[in-house]
Amino acid sequence: MSRYLHKLFIDRILDDLSEKEKVMYKSVIEMEDEIADKVKTSEQFIDRLKIGSPHKELAEHFDMTLSEFINATNEIEEVISKKLEDMYARIQWFDYTYKLGTRIGGKKKVFFVTMP
């Protein structure tokens, strides 16, 4: 699945979440992406999470305990995962290469994709 479609699906799912859930989810993703950009290995990534306690900082920002924050973000991720899985199951790909192939060049594939 293309990154573009994945991001499109995630954005649609996030639109259905409450504003607080959306901000919490995006905050965690941004924080983890920033850490991932600064480290070279998964071990370094885990070490940064343990040492810096960024999740604890986010929990405090949202006026929650770390446990409450972790539970809430896990629930949000479960909702997103289930909805994403459903969207992927409902997507349909139709190969239009044989209809458009001569107009766009012989080696390119053309698909029509239905969006759930």
VMD Tcl script that draws the C-alpha trace (Angstrom):
set ca {
  {0.00 0.00 0.00}
  {1.36 3.41 -0.83}
  {2.37 5.85 1.88}
  {0.01 8.38 0.33}
  {-3.02 6.12 0.77}
  {-1.93 5.15 4.28}
  {-1.66 8.81 5.30}
  {-4.99 9.58 3.65}
  {-6.68 6.79 5.62}
  {-5.05 7.86 8.89}
  {-6.19 11.46 8.33}
  {-9.76 10.29 7.71}
  {-9.70 8.20 10.88}
  {-8.27 11.07 12.93}
  {-11.11 13.29 11.74}
  {-13.50 10.97 13.61}
  {-11.64 11.25 16.92}
  {-12.32 13.85 19.58}
  {-10.07 16.88 19.54}
  {-8.26 15.72 22.69}
  {-7.66 12.22 21.26}
  {-6.41 13.70 18.01}
  {-3.97 16.04 19.77}
  {-2.75 13.27 22.08}
  {-2.14 10.90 19.17}
  {-0.38 13.51 17.05}
  {1.76 14.61 20.01}
  {3.00 11.07 20.58}
  {3.69 10.50 16.88}
  {5.57 13.79 16.54}
  {7.60 13.14 19.69}
  {8.52 9.61 18.58}
  {9.37 10.82 15.06}
  {11.68 13.50 16.49}
  {13.49 10.89 18.58}
  {13.69 8.47 15.64}
  {15.30 11.20 13.52}
  {18.01 11.73 16.14}
  {19.03 8.09 16.68}
  {20.51 5.41 14.46}
  {19.26 2.17 16.01}
  {16.12 0.83 17.63}
  {18.12 0.28 20.84}
  {19.05 3.97 20.93}
  {15.40 4.84 20.34}
  {14.27 2.72 23.31}
  {17.05 4.14 25.47}
  {15.91 7.70 24.67}
  {12.35 6.79 25.64}
  {13.52 5.31 28.94}
  {15.99 8.03 29.87}
  {14.14 11.13 28.72}
  {10.63 10.07 29.80}
  {8.97 11.98 26.95}
  {5.69 10.10 27.49}
  {5.66 11.29 31.09}
  {6.13 14.88 29.90}
  {3.21 14.49 27.51}
  {1.10 12.93 30.26}
  {1.77 15.94 32.48}
  {0.93 18.26 29.59}
  {-2.48 16.58 29.30}
  {-2.90 16.61 33.10}
  {-2.83 12.82 33.32}
  {-0.76 10.24 35.12}
  {1.66 8.29 32.96}
  {-0.51 5.19 33.34}
  {-3.67 7.06 32.29}
  {-1.85 8.57 29.33}
  {-0.41 5.24 28.16}
  {-3.81 3.54 28.49}
  {-5.54 6.36 26.60}
  {-3.00 6.38 23.76}
  {-3.14 2.58 23.53}
  {-6.94 2.76 23.18}
  {-6.60 5.43 20.49}
  {-4.09 3.29 18.61}
  {-6.42 0.27 18.83}
  {-9.29 2.29 17.37}
  {-7.07 3.58 14.57}
  {-5.70 0.10 13.87}
  {-9.15 -1.49 13.65}
  {-10.51 1.24 11.40}
  {-7.40 1.14 9.22}
  {-7.67 -2.63 8.86}
  {-11.32 -2.27 7.84}
  {-10.47 0.41 5.28}
  {-7.72 -1.73 3.75}
  {-10.12 -4.67 3.53}
  {-12.70 -2.57 1.68}
  {-10.34 -0.96 -0.82}
  {-10.62 -2.24 -4.38}
  {-7.97 -2.05 -7.08}
  {-8.86 -2.31 -10.76}
  {-6.09 -2.73 -13.29}
  {-6.70 -0.28 -16.15}
  {-3.31 -0.80 -17.75}
  {-4.80 -2.67 -20.70}
  {-7.22 0.21 -21.38}
  {-4.77 3.07 -20.96}
  {-1.41 1.41 -21.52}
  {-0.85 2.62 -25.04}
  {-1.54 6.23 -24.06}
  {0.84 6.39 -21.10}
  {3.72 4.21 -22.23}
  {4.19 0.50 -22.28}
  {5.91 -0.15 -18.93}
  {3.66 1.78 -16.54}
  {0.78 0.21 -14.65}
  {-2.48 2.10 -14.18}
  {-4.96 1.30 -11.42}
  {-8.34 2.66 -10.46}
  {-8.72 2.55 -6.70}
  {-12.02 2.75 -4.85}
  {-11.78 4.51 -1.53}
  {-13.83 3.33 1.47}
}
mol new
graphics top color blue
foreach p $ca { graphics top sphere $p radius 0.5 }
foreach p [lrange $ca 0 end-1] q [lrange $ca 1 end] { graphics top cylinder $p $q radius 0.2 }
display resetview
